[in-house]
Amino acid sequence: MIQLLADQPWLIVCLLTAIVIVACVAIVFITDYLRTSQQAEIDAALKHDMLNRGMSAAEIKAVLEANTAGEEARLALKQRVRVGLGSFQVEVGDRQEAQPGTPPAHA
């Protein structure tokens, strides 16, 4: 095998290209799976919270059909979700409402 690579060095480039392509395809499938599973967890938490608030099935269906992504509905319910990869984590949700008479924080 080493002799073959030594005789034809262009095979090394082809081998590395194939490895990179396989790795990229694997990364795409893994990240899509993680995204869909995390979205399912968020949707389940949203539905559970809406049930706890006493909403009917028709109201829950109307909310989910109005917003398929669920992000605005989650923010409206002020749920907190931690998103990120590895040690990089960001907490999303629970917006801070400004008190009347106080200037905006980013002004």
N, C-alpha and C positions, 0 to 999 in steps of 0.2 A: 504494500500500500504506500509506504513512504517512497519507495523507488518510483512508483507510478507518479506520485506528486512531484518528485524531483525531476522526472523526465518531462512532465507536462505541467509547468507551473500555472497555466491558465485554469487548471482544474481547481486550484485553491480559490481563485476568485469566484468561480461558479459555485463551489461548495459554500463559501461564505454568503453569497447572494441568496442561495436557497435557504440557508439557516435564517437569514434576516427576514425573508419573506414568510417563512413558517412562524417565526416569532411574532411578526406584526399581525398575522392572521389570528394567532392565538390571543394576543393582547386585545384585539377587537372583539372577539367572542367573549372573553372573560369580562371585559369592562361592560359589554352590553348585558351580560347575565347579572352582574352586580348592580347595574342601574335598574334593571327591571325588578330584581328582587327587593331593592331598597324602595322603589316606587310602590310595590305591593305592600310593604310594611307601612309606608306612610298612608296609603289608601285605607288599610285595615285600621290603623289608629284613628284616622279621620272618621271612618264609619262608626267605630266604637264610641268615640267622643260624641258624635251626633246622636247615637242611640241613648247614651247617658244623659244627654240634654233633653230627651223626650221627643225627638223628631220622629215623624212617621216614615214608613218606607217610601211613600210617594214624595215626601219632602227631601229625603236623602237622595232619591233618584233624580229629582229636579236639580239639586245642587251639583251632583256628579255629572249630569249631562250638560249643565251650563258651563262647567269648567272641567274639561277632561284632564288637564294637567294636575289639578288639585292644589297647586301652589297658592293661589289667591284664597281658596276656601280654607286651607290650612292656616294661612296668615290671619284670615278673618276670625278663626277660632283661637288664635294666639297659641298655637302649639309650638313647641320648640323641637327642632330636629338637629341632630349633629351629623354633619356630612364631612367627608374628607377621605384621605387615603393615608394610611400609616400614621405617622406622628402629626401630620398636618390635618387638623380638625377645625371646622368652622361651625359655630352654632347659629342656626337660622331660625327666625321666628321671634315671637314675643316682642313686637315693636314697642318702643318707648313712646308713649303719647306725651306731647308737650302740655304742661300745665297752662291754664289761661293766664295771660299776663307775663309769661316768660318768653324771652327771645329764643329762636331756634338754635339748636346746638351747633349747626354747621355754618351759621351766619358769620 
